[in-house]
């Protein structure tokens, strides 16, 4: 086990403790050290990388272009690192995270293989307890635990009896499973399934996909990066970054969202706009019309366009029908794929519809659906995460007077700016619920939050203050604002993980905030007004 650093014993005191060593934790550590704070990071995994450490499933890659999905806080770093593909794979992103950790000598202040199980506030101090039984304390506690870090494992009758190996895409083993000659079952058809199914199908003797809800996916059109394109971007990287930060999702200035509503275009123009973005590839598809996520008619046309593509790719009409989503396109996270729909033309792939009654049970030899038995040698759960709140609520976090975070969030997550929580002084959540987070380029949102937190702490110290806490009335107003913004769109019309609908019993509330640029403006305004909405002491 790594010590807390330089031989520091259990019970050591720091200025700041950070939970998580993904991209948020790494930059928070770097920035805090730069500002002269003593800081330690506690990380459950055996290395850095966060979600990219755990999500090693076949085909895992980012859906934001690699030249944008990287840090911008250091010009030399972004100039020296060379990405190989338009959309980077998990191994390449993990290599990048390790490069950052080495380049800035971050590992000496990270304790790996250490899971935080409890954190409590008393006497202006946060005390953290780990699964190793030891403690550390700090004035400030920063949760860099990620939005998609708590794997969702549905309770299915008989799962414990299954004779073969069981995997989850969010906790993939480091030793790649060998599926050759095996009958593999994949449960789920979200993003990780859509990325992994084409590759598992190539390796397995037979692949059975159990689908509850069909999801929209668009082609990635991934390719090796053109050196001339890279050189153009890097010749003025700061301006490129600035243009991306003005996009609603903080990425994609190379193919910006159209400002023209669908109703102002002819049928031929609408078709051409959709086709152009389908051919361009990636999440840019949702920017075909200015009102695609605001107007149901515009959305219906985009959705039917994708269903038409599915019918044109999948040869079996019944399979094509089952693969065709019926919900609003974009209200669940749009997926990006390589040959997903075409995979269902393979003779060794079959699709099982479980939308009506789910999976009856898992048996020692496979699964049973509607009385039909499916023999399997291995099971893969591609069932996503308890998003945004799951990891936080697994930790016994207690603020003022011992009140738990679970109690504070009994009716759904409540934050001010997605950064702080009333009743929990000096406690910060990077990309927490109530911030743009998962609707953006996460690294841009991470850097914005880390810089805001660091500047906030510097301001506190320069003004002789020791604590900061969100005011309840400011928090309630912010929650109302987040919901009001969502209600002006089509997002709330889906049972998505954005509202926690994939977790039985989870209170349904739209968790992320739409619109990165106005959010940044609000955060800057709050700081400029002496941290308006906060109580300082």
N, C-alpha and C positions, 0 to 999 in steps of 0.2 A: 504494500500500500504506500502511495506517495504521502509524505508528511505535508503539513500545512505550508511548508516552505521554510528553508534555512533552519530546520530543526525545531520549528515552533510546536509547542505541545498542544494537546487537546485543551480547549478552553481559551485559546488565543483570541485576542481582541484586535479588530481591524476597523478602519473607517467604513469600509463597504464589503459586504458579502454579495456575491452573484451566484445564482443558481442556474447552471446550464452553460455549456461550452460550445454551443453552436455559433452561428454567425453573430447573433445578438450578444452572447456572452463574451466572445472573443473581442469584439469592438468595445464593449463596455469596459473590459479589463484594460485594453490599450489606452482608452481615453481617460479612465480614472487614474491610471499610473502616470500618464502625461500631466495630469492636474495635481500630482503630488499626493494622492490618496494611497493609503495602504489598503490592499484589496486581495481577496481570495475568491476563486471560482470553485464551486463544488459541482462535480459532474458525475452522473450515474454510469455513463459509458466508460469504456476503456481508452477512448481517444476523443479528439475534437471532431466537430462536424455536425452535431445535433441530428436533425432529421436525415442528413446525408450519411451519417454513421450507421443509422438503424435501417434505413430503406434501401437495401441492397438487392432487391428482387430483380429478376431478369427484365431488362428493358427500361429500368428506372432512369429518367432524365428530367431535366427542368423544362417547364413550358414557357419560360421567359428567355429571350435570346441571351447567349452567354456573354456577349460584349456589354450587356446591361446587368446581368445577374452576377455582379461582383462589386467589391468595395470601390468607393470613389474618394475615401478620406485621404488617400496617399497617392499622389500623381505618379511617383516612381513605381509603386506597386502595380497600378493599372497599366502602365506602359510596359513593364517587364514581363508580365504574365501573358502567355500565348495560349488562347483557346483553340481547339482543333475543329470544333463543329459549331453550326448555328445554334443548336440546342444541346447543351453539354450533358454528358452522361453522369450518373452517380459516381463512378470511379474518378472521373476527371474533376468533378466538383469537390470530392473528398480530398484529392491531391492538392487542390487549391487551398482548402481550409488548413491542411497541414503545412503548406508553404507559408501561409500567413502566420500560423503559430510559430514556425521556425524563424521567419524573417524578423518578427518583433519580439522574439524570446518570451513568448507568453506562457509556455508550459510550466515554468518554474513557479507560477502563481496559480496553478490549477491542480486540484486534487481529483484524480480520476477514480473510477470504481467506488464512488461514494454517493449514495442516494440520500437526499434530504427528506426526512420523514415528518419533521415538525419545526415550526418557527413561532416564537412568541415575543410579544412586545411588553416591556415593563421598564420603568425608570429610564426612559429615553434610550433604551437599548433593545436591539433585536438579538435574540438568542436562537441559534439554529441547532437542531439535533439531527444526526445522521444515522443511517442503518448500521454503522459501525459502533454506535453507542457513545460517540464522543460529541462534543459541543464546540461551537465557536460563536463569537458575538461581534456585533458591529453597530455603528450608528445608523447606517443605511442598508436596506435589504432590497436587492434588485432581482426580480424574477425574469430570467431570460430562458424560460422553459419551453418556448415555442408554441405555435398554434396547433400544430399537428404532430403531437408527440405522445399521446396516450391512446394506444391501440384499442379499437373496439372489437371485442370478441363476443359475438352473439351467443346466448345460451340456447343450444340445440339439444334436444333429448338424445341421449345415448352417445354423445361425443366422446366421453371418457372410455367407451368400449372399442373405439376404432383401433384396428390392429396396426395400421400403417402410420407413417410420420404425418404430423399436422404442422403446417407453417402459417405464418401471418406475414403479409407483404411488409407491414410496418416494423417487423422484428425478424428480419430475414437472417438466417445463419451466415456466418463468415465463410464457411465451407459450402460452396455451391452444391445444392442437392442434385443428384443424378436422376433425371426423369426418363432416361432412355429405357424403352421396353416396358414402361409403367403406364397404368391407367390413372390419370390425374383428374381430380375434381377441383374446380375453382368456384368458390362461392362469392358472388358479388361481381358487379360490372361497372364500378366506378373507375377513377383514374388509374389506380395501380393495376387493376385487372386489365384495363384497356391497353396499358403498356406491356404487361407481362404475357397476356394470352397469346399473341402471335409468336412469341419466342418459345413459350412452353409447348405450344402446338407443334413446333418444329422438332422438339426433343422427345415428346411423349409418344407412346404407342397409341394412346387414345386420350383425348381431352374432353371432359364434360363440364360445361359452363352452366351454373345454376344462377338464373337471372330473376331478381324480383322486379327491378325497374330498369327499363332501357334508358341509356344516357346518350346525350348528343356528344359526338366527337368529330373533330375536323382534322384533316391531314396536317402533319407537321411540316412536310416538305423539307425535312432536315437534309443537310448536305455539309461537306467540309467547307470551312470558311475560306472565302476568296482573299488572298493576301492583299490585293489592292483595296478591297472593301475595308479590311482591318486597318490598313494604313490611313485611309481617309478618315475613319473614325478617330484613330489615335492622334491624328495631326491636330485635332482640336477637341480632345475628349471632354474638357470642361463645358464647352458650348453644347455638345451632344447630351451630356448629363442634364444641363439646364433645360434643354428642350423636353427631355423625357419627364422631368419633374413637373412640367406644366400640363402633362397629360393626366386625365382623370384617374388612371391606374398607375401613374408614375413609370410607365414604359411605353415604347412603341411609337416614337416620333418619326421613325422611318415609314410608318404606315398609319398616320394619325386617324382617329375616329372622325367619320364624316359629320359635318354639322347640318347636313341637309335632311329634313324629315322624309320618310318614305312617300308620304302623300304628295310631295312636290316633284316626284319623279314619275316618269312613264313606266309602264310595266316592263318594257324592254330595258330601260335604264336601271330599274331595280334588279332585274335578272343579271344584268352585266356587272353591277356592283357586287352582288353576292358571288358570282362566278370568279371575279377578279380576286376577291379575298380568299375564296376556297383554293384557288391556284397559288396564291401567295403563301398560304399556310399559317397555322398558329392561331392564337387567340384573337388576332385582328379581325376575324370574321364578325365578331359582335359589333364592330364599328362600321359596318356597311351602311347603316342609316343612323341619322342623328337621334332618332326616336325608337330604336330597335328594342330598348329595354324600358320604354315609357308608354308605347302605344301597342295595344294588343294586335291590331290588324298588321302593323309592320312586323311584329314578332311572329305572327302566324305565317307570314310569307317566308321569312327566313327559316322557320322550322320546317315548313313544307319543302323548301329547297333542299334541306339536308335529308329529309325522308326520301325525296326523289333520288338523291345520290345513293342512298342505301339500296333502294330498289334496283338501281343501275349496276350496283356492285355485287350484291348477294343473289346468287342464281335461284335459290329455292324461295318462292314467293312467301311461303308461310314463315320461314326463318327471317326473311326480310321484314315481314310484318311485326314479328316479335321484337326485332332489333330496333324498330322505329319508335322513338320516344313520342309521347303525346303531350307532355307538359310544356310550359313556356321554355323556350330556349334561352339559356343564360341564367335562369333563376337558380338552377343548380350549377356548380362550377363546370364550365365547358371543358371537355377533355381534348387532348391533342394526341394523335396516334400515328403509327406507321403500320399500314396494312391490317388494321383491326377488322373491318368489315369483310375484307377479302379472306381472312382466316376461316370464316364460317363456310367457305366453299371447299375446304379441305375435307377429304373423306374420313379423317380421324378426329373430327371435331363435331360435337353435337351440343345443341342449346336446349336447356330444360327450363321451362317457364314455371316459376314458383310464386308468381304474383298473387295468385288466389289464396293459397293455403300454406305457403312456405315449405320448408323441408319437414316431413313427418318425423323422421328420426335419422340419426347416424347409427349404423350397425357396425359390427366388427369388420365386415367386408365391403362397406360402402355407404350408400344413402338410400333412403326410401322417400319417394314423392308421389302423393296420390295413390299409394299402394304399389307403385312400380319400383322395382329394385334396380339400383345402378351400382355395379361392382367397381370398386376403386382401390388403388394401391397407395395413394397419397392424397392428402387434402390441403388445399391452399385457401386460406381466408383472405379475401381482398375486400374487407368490410370496413375499411377506413378507420376513423379516429373519433374519440370524444373531443371534438374540436374546441379550441380556444380556452375552455375552462377545465377540461378533464384533468390535466396534470396538476393545475393549481389546487383543485379540490381534493386530490388524492393526498395532499400534504395537510397536516393538521396546523393550519395557520390561524393564529389568535392575535387580535389587535388589542385595542383599549379594553380594560376590564375583562379580559379573557374571551371576548366575543369572537366566535369562529368565522372564518370567511364563508364557510358553508351556510351558516346562519344568515350572514349578511346578504348572501346571494340566493336565499331560499326561493325568491320569486323571479330568479334570473339574474345574470351578472349586471352589476351596477358600478360604473366607474365615472370618473371625471376625466375626459379627454382620452380614455383608454389607458391612462398612465397611473392614476392614483385612486384610492378608495377611501371614502369617509370612514373614520374610526380606525384607520391603519396608518399611523404617522410614519414618515420616512420609508414608505413601502412603495416601490415602483414596479409596474408591469410593462415590459417592452412588448409592443404590438398587442396589447391587451384588448379585450372586448370593448367596443365603443371607439375604436380607431380603425383606419382604413385597412391595415394589416393584410389579411388574406385576399383582398380584392386588388392588391397592388403588387408591384415588384417588391418582394419582402425585404430585400437588402436595402433598398432605398428607404422604406419605412423604418427599418431597424436603425439605420444611421441617423435618421431624423429624430427618433426617440432617444437614442443614446446621447446625442448632442444636447437635446433639450434637458435630459436628466442631469448631465454633467454641468451644463450652464446653470441650472437651478441650484445645484449643490454649491457651486462656486458663489452664486449670488447670496445664498443663505450665509455662507461663511464670511463673506465680505461685509455683510450687514449684522454680524454678531448673532445670528439666529442658529438654533440647534435643531429645529424640527419644522416640517411642513406637512399639512394634511388637507385633503379636499373637504370643503364645506358641504354638508348634506344637501343644502338647497341648490348649490351649483351642480352637484352630482345628479340630482333629480332632473334639473333643467337640461343637462347634457343627455341623459337617457331619453328624455322626450324628444330632443332634437334628432338623435340618431334614428329613432323610430319614425319621426315625421319625414325625414329624408328618404328612408326606405319606402314609406307608404306612398310616396309620389312616383314610385317605379313599379315594375312587375316582379321584383325580387321576392316579396313576401308571398307570392302565389304558389310557391313550391314547398313541399315538405323536404327541405334540404338540411345539410349539416350546418349551413349558415344560421339556421334557427334551432339547431339541436334535435331535429326530428329523427335522426338516425339512432338516438339513444333513448330506449324506453324509460319513461318517467321524467325525462329532462324537461324543465320548463322551457316553453318555446318563446323565444324572443330573438329578433334579428340582431346578431351580435356585431358584425363589422359596420363601419361607417362608409358610405359611398362618397367618393370625391377627395382625392389627395390634395390638390392645390388649395382649396378653401380650408381644409383641415390644418395644413401647415400655417396658413395665414392666421387662423384662430389661435393656434399654439403660440405663435410669435406675439400675437396681440395680448394674450394672457400674461406672458412674461414681461412684455413692455409696460403693462399696467401694474407692475409690482406683484405679479402672480395672483391676478384677480381670480376669485373663486376658491382661493386657498387660505388656510389659517396658518400663520407662521408664529414661531415662539423663539 
